[in-house]
């Protein structure tokens, strides 16, 4: 049963804890405060980023401050998995005691295939998520129901992943923990992220978009839309937004002047070649058979 949490009081406790100067001792109830925050994140009661009244994604600074405070509160401990010394060597891990891996049970309904995957404390992972080895979900992240996190994929700290998303092998969804007001990395519902893609700070990929293998997106990346004949850029202080249903592939644009032009050089740039249709949906439906 989901616990009842006074989120206003929790936010006030977090802000007070974060404001304590480094040279002063932390209060006795600090661990309890951090534990309550991490439990609330795991239950989906709070998130590190939310939609505002204009349906735009914004960071929740007090949540990020709480995660940062958790590192200060924590002490280094041995988190190694010992196993049977007669047949194997231990997996050795050393980290802050406030951030172990999440304790999961069969009742959580999360499929974690053997092979070296881990989900850190303070991450929300919904029922029906499939974790293929090895993968990693970091603290503050949110992974929606029915999503597949494939081999060697990363969901960074505070990244927001929607429902029924496919993060293909070696996809990197960057985390943004500091600064606390920094724009989140968001992958909305029903997005397909191809192998070896990288989506980093200041990027929002809207629902049903498809990123082909090898696409790299950051706040500073211009995206050329061949369909609408426009260039998408992040506005000052804003985020780069990939439109809903866009199909994005790796592309290149010629260097327009100077020595680079003389050498025939080109720069990597993502290109929107179409918007998702029934044919695209058929091509991406195969992942459902793997669940």
C-alpha positions as CSV (number, residue, x, y, z in Angstrom):
1,X,0.0,0.0,0.0
2,X,1.4,3.4,-1.0
3,X,2.3,5.5,2.1
4,X,0.8,8.9,2.8
5,X,3.5,11.6,2.7
6,X,3.1,15.3,3.5
7,X,5.1,16.6,0.4
8,X,5.1,20.2,1.6
9,X,6.6,19.3,4.9
10,X,9.1,16.9,3.2
11,X,10.2,19.7,0.8
12,X,10.7,22.1,3.7
13,X,12.8,19.5,5.5
14,X,14.9,18.9,2.4
15,X,15.5,22.6,1.9
16,X,16.5,23.1,5.5
17,X,18.9,20.1,5.3
18,X,20.4,21.3,2.0
19,X,21.0,24.8,3.4
20,X,23.2,23.6,6.3
21,X,26.8,24.8,5.7
22,X,29.3,22.0,4.9
23,X,31.3,22.7,8.1
24,X,28.4,22.1,10.4
25,X,27.2,18.7,11.6
26,X,24.1,17.3,10.0
27,X,21.0,16.8,12.2
28,X,20.1,13.5,13.7
29,X,17.0,13.1,11.5
30,X,18.8,13.7,8.2
31,X,18.9,10.0,7.3
32,X,15.2,9.7,8.0
33,X,14.5,12.7,5.7
34,X,16.6,11.3,2.9
35,X,15.0,7.8,3.3
36,X,11.5,9.4,3.0
37,X,12.5,11.3,-0.1
38,X,13.9,8.2,-1.8
39,X,10.9,6.1,-0.8
40,X,8.6,8.8,-2.2
41,X,10.6,8.8,-5.5
42,X,10.4,5.0,-5.7
43,X,6.6,5.1,-5.2
44,X,6.1,7.8,-7.8
45,X,4.8,10.2,-5.3
46,X,7.3,12.9,-6.3
47,X,9.4,13.3,-9.4
48,X,12.5,15.2,-10.3
49,X,10.7,16.8,-13.3
50,X,7.0,17.5,-14.1
51,X,4.8,19.1,-16.7
52,X,3.8,22.6,-15.9
53,X,0.4,24.3,-16.8
54,X,1.6,24.8,-20.4
55,X,2.5,21.1,-20.8
56,X,6.2,22.0,-20.7
57,X,8.7,19.9,-18.7
58,X,10.4,21.6,-15.8
59,X,12.8,20.5,-13.0
60,X,11.7,20.2,-9.4
61,X,14.6,21.8,-7.6
62,X,13.9,20.7,-4.1
63,X,13.9,17.0,-5.2
64,X,17.3,17.4,-6.8
65,X,18.6,19.2,-3.7
66,X,17.4,16.3,-1.6
67,X,19.2,13.8,-3.8
68,X,22.4,15.9,-3.5
69,X,22.0,16.1,0.3
70,X,21.7,12.3,0.4
71,X,25.3,12.1,-0.8
72,X,26.4,14.4,2.0
73,X,24.5,12.4,4.6
74,X,25.8,9.1,3.3
75,X,29.0,7.4,4.4
76,X,31.1,5.0,2.4
77,X,30.3,1.4,2.9
78,X,31.1,-2.0,1.3
79,X,28.2,-3.0,-0.9
80,X,29.9,-6.0,-2.4
81,X,28.0,-9.1,-3.4
82,X,30.0,-11.9,-1.9
83,X,28.6,-15.0,-3.5
84,X,30.2,-18.4,-3.0
85,X,33.9,-17.9,-2.5
86,X,34.6,-21.5,-3.5
87,X,33.3,-21.0,-7.1
88,X,33.4,-17.2,-7.8
89,X,34.9,-14.0,-6.8
90,X,32.7,-11.2,-5.2
91,X,31.3,-8.3,-7.2
92,X,33.0,-5.4,-5.3
93,X,31.1,-2.1,-4.9
94,X,31.9,0.8,-2.5
95,X,29.4,3.7,-2.3
96,X,27.5,5.9,0.0
97,X,25.2,3.9,2.3
98,X,22.2,6.1,1.4
99,X,22.3,4.9,-2.2
100,X,22.4,1.1,-2.5
101,X,20.6,-0.8,-5.2
102,X,16.9,-0.9,-5.0
103,X,15.4,-3.8,-3.1
104,X,13.0,-5.5,-5.5
105,X,10.7,-8.5,-5.1
106,X,8.6,-10.5,-7.5
107,X,5.6,-8.5,-6.5
108,X,7.1,-5.4,-8.0
109,X,6.3,-6.8,-11.5
110,X,9.7,-5.7,-12.9
111,X,11.5,-8.2,-15.2
112,X,15.2,-8.0,-14.4
113,X,17.0,-10.5,-16.6
114,X,20.2,-12.0,-15.0
115,X,23.5,-10.5,-16.2
116,X,24.7,-7.5,-14.3
117,X,21.9,-4.9,-14.3
118,X,21.1,-2.6,-11.4
119,X,18.6,-0.1,-10.3
120,X,19.7,2.5,-7.8
121,X,17.8,3.5,-4.7
122,X,15.4,6.4,-5.4
123,X,14.4,5.5,-8.9
124,X,10.8,4.8,-10.0
125,X,10.4,1.8,-12.2
126,X,6.9,0.8,-13.0
127,X,5.3,-2.6,-13.3
128,X,5.9,-4.3,-16.7
129,X,9.3,-2.7,-17.3
130,X,11.9,-5.1,-18.8
131,X,15.5,-4.7,-17.9
132,X,18.0,-6.5,-20.2
133,X,21.5,-7.1,-19.0
134,X,23.6,-5.1,-18.4
135,X,21.7,-1.9,-17.9
136,X,21.6,0.8,-15.2
137,X,18.9,3.2,-13.8
138,X,20.2,6.0,-11.6
139,X,18.8,7.8,-8.6
140,X,15.8,10.1,-9.3
141,X,15.0,8.5,-12.7
142,X,11.4,7.7,-13.7
143,X,10.7,4.7,-16.0
144,X,7.1,4.2,-17.1
145,X,5.1,1.0,-17.4
146,X,5.8,-1.3,-20.3
147,X,9.2,0.2,-21.2
148,X,12.1,-1.9,-22.2
149,X,15.6,-0.9,-21.1
150,X,17.9,-2.9,-23.4
151,X,21.5,-4.2,-22.9
152,X,24.1,-1.6,-22.1
153,X,21.5,1.2,-21.9
154,X,21.7,3.9,-19.3
155,X,18.9,6.0,-17.7
156,X,20.7,8.8,-16.0
157,X,19.9,10.5,-12.7
158,X,16.6,12.3,-12.8
159,X,15.9,11.3,-16.5
160,X,12.2,10.9,-17.2
161,X,11.1,7.9,-19.4
162,X,7.5,7.5,-20.4
163,X,5.4,4.4,-20.9
164,X,6.0,1.7,-23.6
165,X,9.3,3.2,-24.6
166,X,12.0,1.1,-26.2
167,X,15.6,2.1,-25.2
168,X,17.6,0.0,-27.5
169,X,21.1,-1.5,-26.9
170,X,23.7,1.0,-25.7
171,X,21.2,4.0,-25.7
172,X,22.4,6.7,-23.3
173,X,19.8,8.9,-21.7
174,X,21.8,11.4,-19.8
175,X,21.1,12.5,-16.3
176,X,20.9,16.1,-15.0
177,X,21.4,16.5,-11.3
178,X,23.3,19.7,-11.1
179,X,22.6,22.6,-11.4
180,X,19.2,21.8,-9.8
181,X,17.3,24.1,-12.1
182,X,18.8,22.6,-15.3
183,X,16.3,21.3,-17.9
184,X,15.5,17.6,-17.6
185,X,16.1,14.9,-20.1
186,X,12.7,13.5,-21.1
187,X,11.6,10.7,-23.3
188,X,7.8,10.7,-23.6
189,X,5.4,7.8,-24.1
190,X,5.7,5.3,-27.1
191,X,9.1,6.6,-28.2
192,X,11.6,4.3,-29.9
193,X,15.2,5.1,-29.2
194,X,17.6,3.2,-31.5
195,X,20.9,1.6,-30.6
196,X,23.8,3.8,-29.7
197,X,21.6,6.9,-29.4
198,X,22.6,9.6,-27.0
199,X,20.0,12.0,-25.6
200,X,21.5,14.6,-23.2
201,X,20.9,17.7,-21.1
202,X,18.2,20.0,-22.3
203,X,16.4,17.6,-24.6
204,X,12.7,16.5,-24.7
205,X,11.6,13.8,-27.1
206,X,7.9,14.0,-27.6
207,X,5.5,11.1,-27.7
208,X,5.7,8.5,-30.5
209,X,8.9,9.9,-32.0
210,X,11.5,7.5,-33.4
211,X,15.2,8.0,-33.1
212,X,17.2,5.9,-35.5
213,X,20.4,4.2,-34.4
214,X,23.2,6.6,-33.8
215,X,21.3,9.8,-33.3
216,X,22.8,12.2,-30.8
217,X,20.8,15.1,-29.3
218,X,21.8,17.9,-26.9
219,X,20.4,21.3,-26.1
220,X,22.8,22.8,-28.6
221,X,22.0,20.4,-31.5
222,X,20.2,21.9,-34.5
223,X,17.8,19.4,-36.0
224,X,16.8,19.8,-39.7
225,X,13.2,19.0,-40.5
226,X,13.0,18.0,-44.1
227,X,9.2,17.6,-43.9
228,X,8.3,21.0,-42.5
229,X,11.4,22.7,-44.0
230,X,12.6,24.2,-40.8
231,X,15.5,24.0,-38.3
232,X,14.7,23.1,-34.7
233,X,16.8,24.7,-32.0
234,X,16.6,25.2,-28.3
235,X,15.6,28.8,-27.5
236,X,17.8,30.7,-25.0
237,X,17.3,29.1,-21.6
238,X,15.0,26.5,-23.1
239,X,15.1,23.0,-24.3
240,X,15.4,21.2,-27.7
241,X,12.1,19.5,-28.4
242,X,11.8,16.7,-30.9
243,X,8.2,16.9,-32.2
244,X,5.7,14.1,-31.5
245,X,5.8,11.4,-34.1
246,X,9.0,12.7,-35.7
247,X,11.3,10.1,-37.3
248,X,14.9,11.3,-36.8
249,X,18.0,9.8,-38.5
250,X,21.7,10.7,-38.4
251,X,22.6,13.2,-41.1
252,X,25.4,15.6,-42.2
253,X,25.6,19.2,-43.4
254,X,28.4,20.6,-45.4
255,X,30.8,23.1,-43.8
256,X,29.8,26.3,-45.6
257,X,33.0,28.4,-45.7
258,X,36.7,28.6,-45.0
259,X,39.2,25.8,-44.7
260,X,36.6,23.2,-43.7
261,X,34.7,23.8,-47.0
262,X,37.9,23.5,-49.0
263,X,38.5,20.1,-47.4
264,X,35.0,19.0,-48.2
265,X,34.2,18.4,-44.5
266,X,30.7,17.9,-43.1
267,X,29.2,18.1,-39.6
268,X,27.0,15.5,-38.0
269,X,23.4,16.7,-37.6
270,X,20.1,14.9,-36.9
271,X,17.5,15.0,-39.7
272,X,13.7,14.5,-39.5
273,X,12.9,12.6,-42.6
274,X,9.2,11.8,-41.9
275,X,6.5,11.7,-39.3
276,X,5.3,8.4,-37.9
277,X,2.6,6.6,-39.8
278,X,1.1,3.1,-40.0
279,X,4.1,1.7,-41.9
280,X,6.5,3.0,-39.2
281,X,4.3,1.5,-36.5
282,X,4.5,-1.9,-38.2
283,X,8.3,-1.7,-38.3
284,X,8.5,-0.9,-34.6
285,X,5.8,-3.4,-33.4
286,X,8.2,-6.3,-33.2
287,X,9.5,-5.3,-29.8
288,X,6.1,-6.3,-28.3
289,X,6.9,-9.9,-29.0
290,X,9.9,-9.7,-26.7
291,X,8.0,-8.7,-23.6
